Amino acid sequence: MSIFNVKSVKQSITSSTHDTNSTVKEVDCCETYLEDGKKSCKCGNENIDKDELQFELKNESNDEQARPHEADSSFLHSVINMIGMLIGLGQLSTPYALENGGWVSSFLLIALGIASAYTSHLLGKCLESNRKTRNYTDIGYHAFGTHGRTITTMFIYLEILMTLVSYTISLHDNLNVVFMGTSVRFPWAHHLSTSQVLTVIAVLVALPSLWLRDLSSISFLSIGGIIMSMMIFVTVACTAVFGGVSANHAIPALRLGNIPHISGLYIFGFGGHIVFPDIHKAMKDPSKFTKVSIVSFTFVTLIYTSLAFMGAKLFGPEVNSQITLSMPRGLVFTKIALWATVLTPMTKYALEFAPFAIQLEHKFLYSMKSQTKMIIRGTIGSVLLLLILVLALTVPYFQYVLGLTGSLVTAAIILIFPSVFYIKIFWDKISRPVLALNVFLILIGFVLGVSGTISSLKLLVGSFERIQAT
């Protein structure tokens, strides 16, 4: 039994008076002990909310132990992590979404990019309002207590699950094209197709990345994801210039009936807010977080919009929900794009799993040694990813799962929750125009979320019914 430290914590209490000046008093609040991973307060104050005290003490311990190691991300590192978190599957589906929604829907895409950058800024403000908040669920707790934390946790885990399923479906679909005509069989997997076996192998190769913890240490995965995404963008452009495919398809103006479904695809492309608090806390200078958000979302929105018009003009009504699957077979550009798409999910698993890993560590593993944390975190992540692999091979409907993810959970996480949290936390300070803007975002997020969820569920159920009918 070891005692790590004994501290006298000074708390500043500001007493308001009728004069314009205020008196600041410093008092000795309590002696804090960290013994066997537990802290006890000796100030004798029992009129404190137990959950709130536990929340503050646990995060204070995490601040002391983790902050010196985590707060080492530069502005560039932070931009790379944010772009790496955002860009990926979203860009693959934008040509399909634009073709099915009409070119007018591109304004929705751009508006969602702007709105997502703004709500990212709101998350930064919420984090700065209370130094105890370290992640997305802590913001929910700061705003609405235990219920806020519970609801945000449910949505976060659901988004992680559905996003990883979507990545794995994409991995399978593109591996199927890359190794078309190839037969791979193993005695232990004789009932699996070649593409399914290759998907299993690819996921097993990616498993070690889940054992990484620090955001700076996995920034190389973000760089890899960005490179892969840019390769996809460049190869599609090269296909238009050198691939013999004429970009002469007319894009319809507006297909209003498809907007609910394609809005989910657009929203999914901007999902990443659950990791943004961790990026904020990992920054050397958190005051630049808003600039990081502006740079990252501007870059990603430009890529999405450009690729959407290129893909829709090149392939028209025949465009696939993943642009790489529409590219002409045999072209070197197509092979590069397919391999880039295969490698993208493998660079994303660790980044997508990071919020769950960090939450697991802060809630249950904060008193354990670093090596023990890594083993438990990596083992749980590996088991979960294998379960996700099974689910992805069972439900191979990329565009519907992606649209459902965007509408059902991502719309709430990137539009509704940040605005609700901000209004609740800053209620006494918020101006009427800002309040109106945030209420508008909440309403838009709710309408797009509900309509998109209904539409995607209908399409998904219809696909299952057609499979069963045949």
Residue pairs with C-beta under 8 A, 6 or more apart in sequence:
1 35
1 36
2 35
2 36
3 33
3 34
3 35
4 34
4 35
5 32
5 33
5 34
6 31
6 32
6 33
7 31
7 32
8 28
8 31
9 28
9 29
9 30
9 31
9 32
10 26
10 27
10 28
10 29
11 26
11 27
11 29
12 24
12 25
12 26
13 24
13 25
13 26
13 27
14 22
14 23
14 24
15 22
15 23
15 24
15 25
16 22
17 23
29 43
30 41
30 42
30 43
30 45
31 42
31 43
32 39
32 40
32 41
32 57
33 39
33 40
33 42
34 61
36 367
37 61
37 366
37 367
37 368
38 367
39 57
39 60
39 61
41 53
41 57
51 145
51 146
55 132
55 138
55 141
56 132
58 362
58 363
58 366
59 132
59 133
59 134
59 138
59 362
60 132
61 366
61 367
62 134
62 362
62 366
63 131
63 134
65 366
67 281
69 214
70 214
70 215
70 216
70 281
70 282
71 281
71 282
71 283
71 284
72 216
72 282
72 284
73 81
73 215
73 216
73 219
73 279
73 282
73 283
73 284
74 283
74 284
75 283
75 285
75 288
75 291
75 292
77 216
77 219
78 279
78 282
78 283
78 288
78 289
78 292
79 292
79 295
79 296
80 219
80 222
80 223
80 226
81 215
81 219
81 222
81 275
81 279
81 282
81 351
82 272
82 276
82 279
82 292
82 293
82 296
83 222
83 226
83 296
83 299
83 300
84 219
84 221
84 222
84 223
84 224
84 225
84 226
84 347
84 351
85 222
85 272
85 275
85 276
85 279
85 351
86 269
86 270
86 271
86 272
86 296
86 297
86 300
87 225
87 226
87 229
87 300
87 303
88 167
88 225
88 229
88 344
88 345
88 348
89 163
89 166
89 167
89 170
89 268
89 269
89 344
89 345
89 402
90 265
90 266
90 268
90 269
90 270
90 271
90 300
90 304
91 229
91 232
91 233
91 269
91 303
91 304
91 307
91 323
92 170
92 232
92 321
92 322
92 323
92 324
92 341
93 265
93 268
93 269
93 321
93 322
93 323
93 398
93 399
93 402
94 109
94 265
94 266
94 269
94 304
94 305
94 307
94 308
94 311
94 323
95 307
95 308
95 309
95 310
95 311
95 312
95 314
95 315
95 319
95 323
95 326
96 262
96 265
96 311
96 319
96 320
96 321
96 322
96 323
96 399
97 105
97 109
97 262
97 265
97 266
97 308
98 105
98 106
98 109
98 251
98 262
98 308
98 309
98 311
98 312
99 251
99 252
99 311
99 312
99 315
99 316
99 317
99 319
100 255
100 258
100 261
100 262
101 108
101 254
101 255
101 258
101 259
101 262
101 263
102 251
102 252
102 253
102 254
102 255
103 251
103 252
103 253
103 254
103 309
103 312
104 253
104 254
105 254
105 259
105 262
105 266
106 305
106 308
106 309
108 259
108 263
108 266
109 266
109 269
109 301
109 304
109 305
109 308
110 301
110 305
112 266
112 267
112 270
113 270
113 297
113 298
113 300
113 301
113 304
114 297
114 301
115 414
115 415
115 441
115 444
116 270
116 273
116 297
116 414
116 415
117 293
117 294
117 296
117 297
117 298
118 441
119 273
119 414
119 415
119 418
119 419
119 441
120 273
120 276
120 290
120 293
120 297
120 418
121 289
121 290
121 293
122 418
122 419
122 421
122 422
122 438
123 136
123 139
123 273
123 276
123 277
123 280
123 418
123 421
124 276
124 280
124 286
124 289
124 290
124 293
125 422
125 426
126 133
126 139
126 142
126 143
126 418
126 421
126 422
126 425
127 133
127 139
127 277
127 280
127 281
127 286
128 286
129 142
129 425
129 426
130 142
132 138
132 142
133 139
133 141
133 142
133 277
134 277
134 278
134 281
134 362
135 277
135 278
135 281
135 355
135 358
135 359
135 362
136 152
136 156
136 273
136 274
136 276
136 277
136 355
136 413
137 149
137 152
137 153
137 156
137 359
138 149
138 277
139 152
139 277
139 421
140 148
140 149
140 151
140 152
140 153
140 417
140 421
141 148
141 149
142 148
142 421
142 425
143 420
143 421
143 424
143 425
144 151
144 424
148 421
152 417
153 359
155 409
155 412
155 413
155 417
156 274
156 355
156 356
156 359
156 413
157 356
158 408
158 409
159 271
159 274
159 405
159 409
159 410
159 413
160 274
160 352
160 353
160 355
160 356
161 388
162 401
162 404
162 405
162 408
162 409
163 268
163 271
163 352
163 405
164 349
164 352
164 353
164 385
164 388
164 392
165 388
165 391
165 392
165 395
165 401
166 268
166 392
166 398
166 401
166 402
166 405
167 344
167 345
167 348
167 349
167 352
168 199
168 203
168 345
168 388
168 389
168 392
168 393
169 392
169 395
169 396
169 397
169 398
169 401
170 322
170 341
170 344
170 345
170 398
171 199
171 202
171 203
171 342
171 345
171 346
171 392
172 195
172 196
172 199
172 392
172 393
172 396
173 322
173 325
173 396
173 398
174 322
174 324
174 325
174 338
174 341
174 342
175 195
175 198
175 199
175 202
175 342
176 194
176 195
177 324
177 325
177 329
177 338
178 335
178 338
178 339
178 342
179 194
179 195
179 198
182 194
183 194
184 194
184 197
184 198
185 194
185 197
186 197
189 196
189 197
189 200
192 200
196 393
199 389
199 392
199 393
200 389
202 342
202 345
202 346
203 385
203 386
203 389
205 346
206 345
206 346
206 349
206 385
207 381
207 382
207 385
208 378
209 218
209 221
209 346
209 347
209 349
209 350
210 349
210 350
210 353
210 357
210 377
210 378
210 381
210 382
210 385
211 374
211 377
211 378
211 381
212 218
212 221
212 350
213 357
213 358
213 361
213 373
213 374
213 377
214 282
215 278
215 279
215 282
215 354
216 282
218 350
218 351
218 354
221 347
221 348
221 350
221 351
222 347
222 351
224 343
224 347
225 344
225 347
225 348
225 351
228 340
228 341
228 343
228 344
228 347
229 303
229 340
229 344
230 303
231 336
231 337
231 340
232 307
232 323
232 324
232 337
232 340
232 341
232 344
233 303
233 306
233 307
235 327
235 333
235 334
235 336
235 337
235 340
236 307
236 310
236 311
236 314
236 323
236 327
236 333
236 337
237 310
238 333
239 245
239 314
239 327
239 328
239 331
239 333
239 334
240 247
240 310
240 313
240 314
242 333
243 327
243 328
243 331
243 333
243 334
244 328
245 314
245 315
245 328
246 314
247 310
247 313
247 314
248 313
249 312
249 313
249 314
249 315
249 316
249 317
250 316
251 309
251 312
251 313
251 316
259 451
260 407
260 448
260 451
260 452
260 454
260 455
261 403
261 452
261 455
261 456
261 459
262 403
263 406
263 407
263 448
263 451
263 452
264 402
264 403
264 404
264 405
264 406
264 407
264 408
264 410
264 411
264 448
264 452
264 453
264 455
264 456
265 399
265 402
265 403
265 406
266 406
267 406
267 407
267 410
267 411
267 414
267 415
267 448
267 452
268 402
268 403
268 405
268 406
268 410
269 300
269 304
269 406
270 297
270 300
270 410
270 414
271 405
271 406
271 410
271 413
271 414
272 414
273 413
273 414
273 418
274 355
274 413
275 351
275 354
275 355
276 293
278 354
278 355
278 358
279 289
279 292
280 286
280 289
283 289
283 292
307 323
311 319
311 323
311 326
312 319
314 326
315 323
315 326
318 326
319 326
320 326
321 398
321 399
321 402
322 341
322 398
323 337
324 334
324 337
324 338
324 340
324 341
327 333
327 334
327 337
327 338
328 334
349 385
353 381
353 384
353 385
356 381
356 384
357 377
357 381
360 376
360 377
360 380
361 373
361 377
365 372
365 373
365 376
365 377
368 376
395 401
397 460
397 463
400 456
400 459
400 460
400 463
401 460
403 452
403 455
403 456
403 459
404 452
404 453
404 456
404 457
404 460
406 452
407 448
407 449
407 450
407 451
407 452
407 453
407 455
407 456
408 449
408 452
408 453
408 456
411 445
411 446
411 448
411 449
411 452
412 445
412 449
414 445
415 441
415 442
415 444
415 445
415 448
415 449
416 441
416 442
416 445
416 446
416 449
419 438
419 439
419 441
419 442
419 445
420 438
420 442
422 430
422 438
423 430
423 435
423 438
423 439
430 438
